[in-house]
Amino acid sequence: MKLTKLFILLFPLLSFALGVNAQQSEGEDAAVASIASNELILVGGATGQTGRLVVQLLREQGYRVRGLTRDKESAIKQFGTEIEWVEADVRNPDTLQPAFDGVNKFISAIGASNRDPENGPEQVNYIGVKNLVDAAKSNRVKRFVLMSSRSVERAVNDLNQAPNDPLIWRFKGEEYLRNSGLVYSVVRASGLRNSLGGENGVLLSQTDESGLRYVTRADVAAVMVECLANPDARGKTFKVFNVLADDPESWRDDFAELQTD
């Protein structure tokens, strides 16, 4: 009987406390969504296989999104008008200034073409990245996230043996960003796959890795979007691979373990 009375007395207090916690949680979620909705994210390579996944995630998280494309009309026909499209060419710095107007943060998923010399590794992965970095600096962009390649590490290590390796241009693009003074993250992907994301874990690594490693484009996109807001991702270069994990989302807490460049 005494326990029953005690429960009756305490139940309203417990309900009140739980209600407060729920309201606080909802308030925190609303605050995060509000911050995201006020930020404009520019995506380079937004029509590419990885870039379009970045755009999708950004929209799901409530960000305002602007897609960078060399053919605005074609982008609208293919992907619609759910985001803002701006026409620019990373090889031409004069076209980039208007594209960065009002932009808070930037994700680059651009990549060179092996079939078109005018869009080759030097023109896109180095000169293009250099132009993007300069435009981001002049527009005071708060965060720059660059997708690169795990193979850059091999190219740098073999520099004396293969001085003309096209991956060297990716490394030079990385270096220009690292020395720019911008707040950045460099995400080196390897063995990109078009499978669904979030089904396996993601390893964030800064050690030498041998053998074949793979990662889904969707997971790379998720890592890059996370880099926009995660303070532990700042000033770091790292590789991403898929691994088996009990919790496929646990990688989000692993940025703090990475060393700053």
N, C-alpha and C positions, 0 to 999 in steps of 0.2 A: 504493500500500500504506500509506504513511504517513497519507494522507487518510482511508483506511478506518479505521485504528486511532484517529485523532483523533475521527472521528465516533462510534465505539463508546464512547470515553471521555466525550464531551460529551453524548451522547444522554440518559443518565439525568439529567444536570443540567438539560437543557432540559425534559425531561418533568416534573421536579419543579417548575421555575419556572412552567410553564404550569398545572400542577395547583394551585399556590398561588394564581395569579391567578384561576383559575376558582372556587376556594373563596371567595376574597375577594369576587368579583362576586356569587356566590350568597348570601354572608353579608350584603352590602349590600342586595340585593333583599329578603332575609328581614327585615332591620331595618326597611326602609321599609314592608313589609307589616305588620310588628308595630305600628309607630306608627299606621298607618291603622286597624288593627283595634281599637286602644284609643281611637280618637276617635269621638265621637258627633256626627253632622252632622244638623242640623235643616233641612228643606227646606220653604220656604213656596211654596205653589202646586204642591205635589207631584203633584196629579192633573191639572194642565194639560199642554198639548202639549209645552212645553219642560221643565217641572218633572219630568215622568215620565222624560225622557231624562237629566236630572241624577241622579235616583234610580238609574237603571240603571247609569250610569257609576260612581257612588259604590260601589255594591255590587260591581261588577267590580273595583274597586281595593281592596276589602277593608274599607271603612269600615262602621261601624255607622250605620244610617240611620233617622231618625224623620221621618215625613211629616206635615205640618200640613194639616188638612182641616176644613171646617165640618160635614161629615157622615161620621163614622167608619164607620158601618155601610155606607153606599154605597161608600166607598173600599175597604173590605175585599171587598165583593161584586165590584167592578170590577177590583181590582188584587191581591187576595189578602193573605196575612199574611206575606209574605217580609220585609217591613220592619215596624217599629212605627208605628202610626198614633195620632195624638193629635188630639182634637177641640178646635178653637179658632177664634176669629173675630178677624181682625186689626183690626177696627173696635172691638173690646171689649178693652181692655188687661187686664182682670181674668182673661180666659181664657188669656192668653199666658204668665203667670208659670209655671204648671205645665208648659206645653209646652217651656219653655226649661230646665227642671230637668235638670242634668247635661250640658247641651249644650256641646260644645267650639267648634264653628264653625257658621255659618249661611249658607245660600244662599236668597235671595229671588227667586222667579220669579213673583211675584204680578202681577196686572194687573186694571185696572178693566173694568167692563162698560159699553158704550154704550147698552144697552137697559134696564138696571135702575138707576134714580136712586139707590137705596140702596147700590149698589155702584159708584157713579160715580168719576170721577178724583179728586175731592177726598177722598172717604171712603176710598178704597183706596190710591191712589198717593201721597197725602200723609199723611192721618191714620193709615192702616194702616201705612205705612212708619215713621212717627214712633213708633207704639206698638211696633213690632218693634224699633226701635233702643233704645227705653227698656228693653224687656224684656231685650234682649241685654246692655245695660250693667249692669243690676242683677244679672244672672247671670254676669257676667265672661266673656262669650263672646270668644274669642281672634281671630276673624276674621268679618267680615260682608261678603258678596258680594251686590251688588244688581244685578239686571237692569233696565236702563232702555231708553230709546229714542234713536236718533240724532236724531230729530225734535225732541228737547228743545232742541237747539242752535238750530234755526230759531225755535222758540217764544220763546226768550230774546232772540234778536236782534230779533224783531218785537214785543217786549213792548208798546211804545207803540202799535202799530197794532192789536194783538189782545190786550188785557188779560185777556180771559176765555177765552183758549185753554186747553183742558183739559190740554195738555202742560205748562203752567206748574205744575200740581200735581205732575207728575213731577219737575220741576226743584226744587221746594220740598222734596220728599222726599229727593232727592239732597243738597241743601244741609244738611238736618238731619243726615243721616248724616255728611257731610264735617266738620261742626262738632261731632260727638258725642264725639270723643276715642277712638272705637273704631278698630281696625285694619280698613281696608275696601278694597274695590275696587268701582268702578262700571263696569259693562259696558253700553255703549249699542249695542243691536242695531238693524238696519234691514232692512226687506224680508224678513221671516222666511219661509223656505221649509221644506217638509217632506221635502226630498231627503235622501239618505244623507250622513252627515258623513265627513270625512277623505278626500274625493275631490279636493278643491281646497285651495289654500293659504288661510290666514287672515291678513288684514292688520289689525294693531292700530294705530289711527291717532288722533292728537290734532289733526290739521289740518282746516281747513274743506274739506268734500267736497261737490261739486255733482254733479247727475245721479243717476240711479237706481243704487242699490247693493243687493246682496242677500247674505244669509248663511243657511245652513241652521240650523235649530233644534239639530241634533245638534252642529254646530261651536260654537254659542253655549254649549251645555251643557258641552262639553269645555273651553272657555275659562274658564268659571266654576269648574269643578272644579279646574282648574290653579291658579286664583287662591287656593285654600285653602292651598296649600303653597309656592307660589313666592314667595320673599322680595322679588323685584323687582316684584311686582304690588301691593305694599302702598301705600296712600294715593294711588292713581291712578284717574283717570277717562278712559276711552278708548272709541272706537268699534270695531266689528268688522265686516269685510266679507270675502266670499270673493273670492279672486284666483287666477290661474293661478300655479302654483309647481312647481318640479322636485321639491321635497320638501314634501308637504302638512303635515308635522309641524314644519317649521322655525320656525313662529311661537312655539313654546314658549321659544325663546331670545331673543325680541324684547322681552320686558317691560322689560329693562334699558335699552332705548333710549327708553322713555316718560318724560315729565317728571312729577315728583311734584306733586300739586295744591298 
